[in-house]
Amino acid sequence: MNSAIVGWHHLPFGKHADETVETMIKAAAMGALEHAGLEPGDIDEIVLGHFNAGFSQQSFTASLVLQADSGFRFKPATRVENACATGSAAVYQALKSIAAGEAKTVLVVGVEKMTDSKGPEVGNNLLRASYLPEEGDIAGGFAGVFGKIASAYFQKYGDQSDALARIAAKNHKNGASNPLAQMQIDLGYEFCRTESEKNPFVAGPLKRTDCSLVSDGAVAMVITNQDTAQTMQRAVAFRGTAHCNDYLPMSGRDILKMEGCTRAWQTAFDRSGTSLDDLSFVETHDCFTIAELIEYEAMGLVPAGQGASAIRDGLVDMDGKLPVNPSGGLKAKGHPVGATGVSMHAIAAMQLCQEMPDPIQIRDPKLAGVFNMGGTAVANYASILERIR
């Protein structure tokens, strides 16, 4: 690849009643430019990741980035969307523009404002990332979709409630040390494992602690070609990337295999000349704990049906063979849909530049893996990142 991340700005995720899509976009965009040491005039193109799907009445949002500074006026700006992988879609559009020679430096912004919507409305908006003719009537919205996946996994491989609780507890423990996370509380295994008034069942075998958080947030990154990146204060290169889409209906595939995830990882490894064993850590898409469990298998960490062993044996802990979601993941950090993929890449860059808080800073990281997916492993994006400056 010929592109590198040279600056970023990550707003804390959470419920931000006083913020709007526009104010968050502006803050993230200007913060990223400042971090990169650049001015609006240095930007050749703007890409905005914004899922929306009813969360915001303003659906034409690409030019809101221009509101941040008059220097952005007349810059080409495009909004992209690919369900929960919208942020990565924005990142990859920047990479394509740079690779094509259409731009030297691109500003990528991911944003979502979700908490203004009521509970049922949130569920309906997110359910639009599924195949409505077959999955639109599943009770519980998108949580119901993953509850169905969890039930099928339990039926095939046995009750995995212990494993799901361990994943939730791990991510909340990590998130407790992340100042950018929406929930900075170490809930502990027993709380996550036990049904209670504060942790009721939500869909199938999934409890509240198995579900990522409804969030507001924005993240921006500056991406430039590697020649320019070598003149910057910091540079994190894309060593390999892959984007694979699978069938939208779950009925058209074996959802327990997440084959699109596997294909994306394999292609990214092939393109980067690396393997899973070369990675120092992974930020993966734990929209629900069952997703992280299956992703252990899909990425090749453990065989199919043995995802529980990865968390039970400590392979994915901070001091394990391959730390997974040291940031706390979507589970603790939050999941403002359009911002999530940008967040995952920015967090990985922070780790590689050793800018994370000590309890969750990976020691001497070399390579980072990022996996972001849209829908039920429909849009799959895998990135291998390496610090080059």
JOBEL-V206939 format. One line per field, one symbol per residue. ss: DSSP state (2 for helix, 1 for strand, 0 for the rest). phi: phi as a letter, one per 30 degrees, with the letter a starting at -180 (. if undefined). A space follows every 10 residues. Layout:
ss->???
phi->???
This chain:
ss->0011111111 0001000000 2222222222 2222220002 2200111110 0000000000 0222222202 2200011111 0022222222 2222222220 0000111111 1110000022 2222222000 0222200000 2222222222 2222222000 2222222222 2222200000 0000000022 2220000000 1110011222 1000011111 1111122220 0000011111 1111100002 2200000022 2222222222 2200022200 1111000122 2222222200 0000002222 2200000000 0011000022 2220002222 2222222222 2200000222 0000001111 1111000011 111111100
phi->.cbbdbaabb dedlccddcb edddeddddd ddddddibce dddcabbccb dihjdbddcc ceddddddad ddeiddbbcb aahdcedded eddddddddd idbcbbccbc aabcdddded dedddddddc ddeccdcddj iddddddddd ddddddcjdc dddddddede ddddddccdc ddccbddidd dddcdaddbd dcahddcedc cdcdbclbbb bccbdddded ccdbacddda babbcceddd dcadddchdd dedddddddd dcibbedddd abcbdcebed ddeddedddj dbdeiceedd ddcidcdecd ebechddjid ecdjbdedce ddedddddde ddchcceedc dddhdcbccb bbbcichccb bbbccbdca
